[in-house]
Amino acid sequence: MTLNLNTAYDTQLDLKEHIKQLRKAQKLSVEALSEKSGVPYGTVRKFERTGNISLRQFLMLVEALGELNQLREFLEREKVPKTIDEVLKNA
């Protein structure tokens, strides 16, 4: 058993910081990201302060920052077979 000390809230704050860092790395203002993504300016500002945002709007920000394909690849990553039957099924 692996002990995990991270909470959903910790991950929420990590995602908020990641998006904020991407925005700054691309030299986008909050207003520019809002316009590019279609997410209202106030929502982007609130997200960068609190981490609170709808999933759809979060994905719109990720897409505007050019990271949507990476997120999809992460979610679709190959699963390691756990049994011989799974190995043979995928052979």
C-alpha positions in Angstrom: 0.0 0.0 0.0 1.3 3.4 -1.0 0.7 6.4 1.4 -0.5 9.4 -0.5 -0.5 12.7 1.3 -1.9 14.8 -1.6 -5.5 15.8 -1.5 -7.8 17.0 -4.2 -7.4 20.5 -2.9 -3.6 20.2 -3.2 -3.9 19.1 -6.8 -6.3 21.9 -7.5 -3.8 24.4 -6.3 -1.0 22.7 -8.3 -3.1 22.9 -11.5 -3.9 26.6 -10.8 -0.1 27.3 -10.5 0.7 25.3 -13.6 -1.8 27.2 -15.7 -0.6 30.5 -14.3 3.1 29.6 -15.1 2.2 28.6 -18.6 0.3 31.9 -19.2 3.3 33.9 -17.9 5.8 31.8 -19.9 3.8 32.6 -23.1 3.8 36.3 -22.0 0.1 36.4 -21.9 -1.8 38.8 -19.7 -4.9 37.5 -17.9 -7.0 39.5 -20.3 -5.2 38.0 -23.4 -5.7 34.5 -22.1 -9.3 35.3 -21.5 -9.8 36.5 -25.0 -7.8 33.6 -26.5 -9.7 30.9 -24.5 -13.2 32.4 -24.4 -13.2 32.1 -20.6 -14.5 35.3 -19.0 -11.7 37.6 -17.6 -13.2 37.5 -14.0 -13.3 33.7 -14.1 -9.6 33.5 -15.1 -8.7 36.0 -12.4 -10.7 34.0 -9.8 -9.1 30.8 -10.9 -5.6 32.2 -10.5 -6.5 33.3 -7.0 -8.5 30.3 -5.8 -8.1 27.4 -8.2 -11.9 27.3 -8.6 -13.2 26.9 -12.1 -15.6 24.6 -14.0 -14.0 21.6 -15.8 -15.1 22.9 -19.2 -13.5 26.3 -18.6 -10.3 24.7 -17.2 -10.1 22.7 -20.4 -10.6 25.8 -22.5 -7.6 27.4 -20.7 -5.5 24.3 -21.3 -6.5 24.3 -25.0 -5.7 28.0 -25.4 -2.3 27.4 -23.8 -1.5 24.6 -26.2 -1.6 21.8 -23.7 -4.8 19.9 -24.5 -3.1 17.2 -26.6 -0.6 16.5 -23.8 -3.5 16.2 -21.3 -5.3 13.8 -23.6 -2.1 11.8 -24.1 -1.7 11.5 -20.4 -5.2 10.3 -20.0 -4.9 7.8 -22.9 -1.5 6.5 -21.9 -1.0 2.8 -22.4 -2.0 0.7 -19.4 0.5 -1.9 -18.4 -0.9 -5.4 -18.7 -1.5 -7.1 -15.3 -2.1 -10.6 -16.4 -0.9 -13.1 -19.0 -4.4 -13.0 -20.6 -4.1 -9.2 -21.0 -0.7 -9.6 -22.7 -1.9 -12.2 -25.1 -5.1 -10.2 -25.8 -3.0 -7.3 -27.0 -0.4 -9.4 -28.9 
